[in-house]
Amino acid sequence: MAALGRTLDRAIRRVVDLAVAFDVTNPLQRALDARRREVVESLLAGEQGNVADVAARLGRAEPDAHDRLSALAERSLAVLRHDLRDAVSGPLRLYAAIDGRLPTRESELLDDPALPAGMRRQILEDLDHMNRTLGSYPRFLDLLAPWLATDRPTRILDLAAGHGGFDLELAREARARGIALEITATDLKREYLDIGRVVAEREGLDVRFEVQDALDLSNLRAPGAPRYDVITCTQSLHHFPVGLVSVMIHEAAATSAVLFIDGYRSLTTLLAVPSIALRFGHYGMFHDAFVSSRRFFVPEELRLLACVTPAAERTRAFRIPPGFTVLRIDPPTGAPAPADRAAGSPRRLPVL
Ligand SMILES: C[S@@+](CC[C@H](N)C(=O)[O-])C[C@H]1O[C@@H](n2cnc3c(N)ncnc32)[C@H](O)[C@@H]1O
C-alpha cells in the first residue's frame, strides 16, 4: 500500500513539474483574468472616495474602522464577481458564468470544531504531504528572496500556520543553504502548534510556535513588541470571510512586508486538487480539497482586497504555477531595515 502511495506521488510530481515547466494554463482562464484586471481597475477608480475614507478612519484608529474596511472589501469583491459576468461575451461568457458559480460559503471540515481531533490532525498532515508531493514549499521559499537580510537573521512571522509545515520546511531549507532565519509560526489553535513544536525539537529546527490571532495583530504595534521583516500566510486565506482577509492584509502590511499565498481558483484547480487529494483515501481530505478549490482567490481578487487598504501602492498580486495566487506587499516606509536588495548577494534564494 505504502509502495503504491509512493508510486502515485512520483507520478503526480512528474505531471506537476511538467505543468510548471510549460506553465500550462487554460486560455479561457487567461482571457477571463485579463478582463477581470480591467474590471478591478475601473472598480477601484470608482471607490477612491470610500477607500480614502476608510484609510482615514484606520489612521485615527476609530473603533469601527475594521468593520468598515471589511464591509468595503466584501462589497467590492461582490461587485467585481457580478460585473465580470456582464463584461465578457461569446464562449468567455459561459466560462465566466461557471467561474462565478465556484465561490462558496461552505466551510471546510478542518474548521468544524466538532470534527474529531484525530481527523483534524490527519487532514493537516495530508495537506503537508500534498505540498511536498507538489513541490510547493521550495516555490514559496523562492518568493521570500527579495526580503532576505544579508547582515542579520531575517525575521519571519507566519500566520494561521496550522502545525507549521511550511515553517519547518523553511527552517530545514535555510539550514541547508546557510541562511539565517528567525521563524515564528502562529495559529489560533495551540493543539496544532504543539504538533509542530515536537517536530522542531526532534530535528533541532529554530522555529518558535506561538498562539496568535491572525485578525488582530495590534500586539505587534505595542512598544517593545518584536519586529518582523516579513509576515507570511500560506494556504489559509480562503478559510477567512472575504472582508476579514482585507483586515488581515491591512494589519500585516502596517508593520512589515507581506507574502500571502493561497491556491489559484480555476476550473483546472477544481479538477486537479481534489483528484490529487483522493490519493489519501479519506473523505475529509477530498471534501476539504474540493471546498478549498472553490474558495481560493485569483490574483485580481486579492489585489482588490489589498487595494481597499492603505497598502495599495505597495501591492502586487500574481499567479505562480502550478496553481498558486501570490500577494506580495513591500514593507511600509520606516519599517525595520528590509533585506539588502543589492544584486548578487550570496544569501539570496534563486527566484523561479
Ligand atoms: C489550512 S490550515 C493551515 C495551513 C498552513 N498555513 C499550511 O500552509 O500548511 C488553516 C489554519 O488557519 C487557522 N486559523 C483559522 N482562523 C484563524 C485566526 N483567526 N487566527 C489564526 N489562525 C487561524 C486554523 O486553526 C488552521 O490551522
Ligand as a Chemical Component Dictionary entry (heavy atoms), coordinates in Angstrom:
data_LIG
# 
_chem_comp.id                   LIG 
_chem_comp.type                 NON-POLYMER 
_chem_comp.pdbx_formal_charge   0 
_chem_comp.three_letter_code    LIG 
# 
loop_
_chem_comp_atom.comp_id 
_chem_comp_atom.atom_id 
_chem_comp_atom.alt_atom_id 
_chem_comp_atom.type_symbol 
_chem_comp_atom.charge 
_chem_comp_atom.model_Cartn_x 
_chem_comp_atom.model_Cartn_y 
_chem_comp_atom.model_Cartn_z 
_chem_comp_atom.pdbx_ordinal 
LIG C1  C1  C 0  -5.249 25.187 6.130  1  
LIG S1  S1  S 1  -4.823 25.393 7.752  2  
LIG C2  C2  C 0  -3.167 25.918 7.795  3  
LIG C3  C3  C 0  -2.306 25.742 6.599  4  
LIG C4  C4  C 0  -0.859 26.098 6.814  5  
LIG N1  N1  N 0  -0.627 27.508 6.747  6  
LIG C5  C5  C 0  -0.027 25.374 5.751  7  
LIG O1  O1  O 0  0.443  26.010 4.795  8  
LIG O2  O2  O -1 0.127  24.160 5.902  9  
LIG C6  C6  C 0  -5.689 26.879 8.206  10 
LIG C7  C7  C 0  -5.361 27.336 9.613  11 
LIG O3  O3  O 0  -5.984 28.599 9.889  12 
LIG C8  C8  C 0  -6.111 28.666 11.297 13 
LIG N2  N2  N 0  -6.945 29.811 11.679 14 
LIG C9  C9  C 0  -8.260 29.998 11.435 15 
LIG N3  N3  N 0  -8.648 31.207 11.936 16 
LIG C10 C10 C 0  -7.538 31.785 12.480 17 
LIG C11 C11 C 0  -7.285 33.031 13.117 18 
LIG N4  N4  N 0  -8.239 33.941 13.309 19 
LIG N5  N5  N 0  -6.029 33.288 13.534 20 
LIG C12 C12 C 0  -5.035 32.386 13.363 21 
LIG N6  N6  N 0  -5.223 31.193 12.757 22 
LIG C13 C13 C 0  -6.456 30.892 12.321 23 
LIG C14 C14 C 0  -6.677 27.303 11.631 24 
LIG O4  O4  O 0  -6.519 26.988 13.014 25 
LIG C15 C15 C 0  -5.850 26.402 10.718 26 
LIG O5  O5  O 0  -4.721 25.901 11.369 27 
# 
loop_
_chem_comp_bond.comp_id 
_chem_comp_bond.atom_id_1 
_chem_comp_bond.atom_id_2 
_chem_comp_bond.value_order 
_chem_comp_bond.pdbx_ordinal 
LIG C1  S1  SING 1  
LIG S1  C2  SING 2  
LIG S1  C6  SING 3  
LIG C2  C3  SING 4  
LIG C3  C4  SING 5  
LIG C4  N1  SING 6  
LIG C4  C5  SING 7  
LIG C5  O1  DOUB 8  
LIG C5  O2  SING 9  
LIG C6  C7  SING 10 
LIG C7  O3  SING 11 
LIG C7  C15 SING 12 
LIG O3  C8  SING 13 
LIG C8  N2  SING 14 
LIG C8  C14 SING 15 
LIG N2  C9  SING 16 
LIG N2  C13 SING 17 
LIG C9  N3  DOUB 18 
LIG N3  C10 SING 19 
LIG C10 C11 SING 20 
LIG C10 C13 DOUB 21 
LIG C11 N4  SING 22 
LIG C11 N5  DOUB 23 
LIG N5  C12 SING 24 
LIG C12 N6  DOUB 25 
LIG N6  C13 SING 26 
LIG C14 O4  SING 27 
LIG C14 C15 SING 28 
LIG C15 O5  SING 29 
# 
